[in-house]
Amino acid sequence: MISIFFPEKTLLKMLKVGITEADVYDVFNKGEHGVTPNSKVAIRKYNGYEIGCFYANTNKVSFDYIIISVWKSERR
């Protein structure tokens, strides 16, 4: 089972931009994934906006992840 950890800094950013933990789980499970030089990214497009998150593995054996940063933006 996948375990996702939200640091306090990430939770504050989520509150500021209007993203819930359920939103992040949805992006993580159903979004498009990619790789950046320092972390991994997941993005999901919704009607009129998109939500994304940067994440990293904390334990590759038990599939534990930490959400580094999140964002929400309007779609063009």
Sequence and secondary structure as in RCSB ss.txt:
>XXXX:A:sequence
MISIFFPEKTLLKMLKVGITEADVYDVFNKGEHGVTPNSKVAIRKYNGYEIGCFYANTNKVSFDYIIISVWKSER
R
>XXXX:A:secstr
  EEE  HHHHHHHHHHT  HHHHHHHHHHSEEEE SSSEEEEEE SSEEEEEEEEEEETTTTEEEEEEEEEEE 
 
